[in-house]
Amino acid sequence: MRTETMRKVGGISFKTVVYIILIALSFIMIFPYVWMIFTSLKTGLEAMDTTTLKLFPEKAMWINYQDLFKAVPFLKGVGKTMLIEITVIPIGTLVSALAAFSFSKLRLPFKNFFLLLLLSGTMIPYAALMLPQFRVFYALHMYNTLWPLILPGLFGNVIMMFFFIQYLKGIPTELIEAAKIDGAGYLRIFFQIMFPLIMPAIAVQVVFWFTGIWNDFFGPSIYLTNFNTQTLQPMLAKLSSEVGGGVVGLPRIMAGAVVSSLPILVLYLFFQKYFVESIAITGLKG
């Protein structure tokens, strides 16, 4: 009895320590975002005051969010970014999933060679491709348009394809053989059997890709020099320049960061169950 009691006490103590560590780590991760929200409600001088670091503003300056939309065409930048998202992600994800299905489940000649060839392209730094790619789009008269940011993504994502390949390897091939016996073609097998089974993996990769496009600053800053054609992130960068009032406009910059982070939070909350399911399935496979 005494030994069993000691084990229970030890188990409770261990769980308590683990929960304390998890709560501390959660606080460390959440605190910068909370600081950003409260800073967006401060005055410029209050936000730049380094002598007394106050978390809460003396008076909530909701006018900072109104000034945000007056300083830059924020909604126009959001609209252009969303146009890229809804164009690239559905088509690019479908192409990546179809390619992954072909490489993982179909008998293709030299498929390992072509897969390695595609994966080897990820080792080439974007800086080496930037100038040739820019000259191609400039010659096609696509400069200062959204096409340079849309067209490459329509052909799929190699990293996403590789992730899908690893996920599909855990699905029994017998399902495909049974469907073929019933007279189903490969497209029907993919859309009716494979596609629903890899939905957790698709959801996770869609969130990652959405976040990457939403936070992309480098690509739009190269191809979109006209202020009226720019996407969200270059417009947010303008807030830290003379448009945003310099360092005095720090609350306005934080307000822009808060507003731009809301779609990411909503998307993550919507697909959270798929994250958990994907991790659980990955753990079972391992």
Secondary structure, 3 states (H helix, E strand, C coil): CHHHHHHHHHHHHHHHHHHHHHHHHHHHHHHHHHHHHHHCCCCHHHHHCCCCCCCCCCCCCCHHHHHHHHHCCHHHHHHHHHHHHHHHHHHHHHHHHHHHHHHHHCCCCCHHHHHHHHHHHHHCCHHHHHHHHHHHHHHCCCCCCCHHHHHHHHCCCHHHHHHHHHHHCCCCCHHHHHHHHCCCCHHHHHHHHHHHHCHHHHHHHHHHHHHHHHCCCHHHHHHCCCHHHCCHHHHHHHCCCCCCCHHHHHHHHHHHHHHHHHHHHHHHHHCHHHHHHHHHHHHHHC
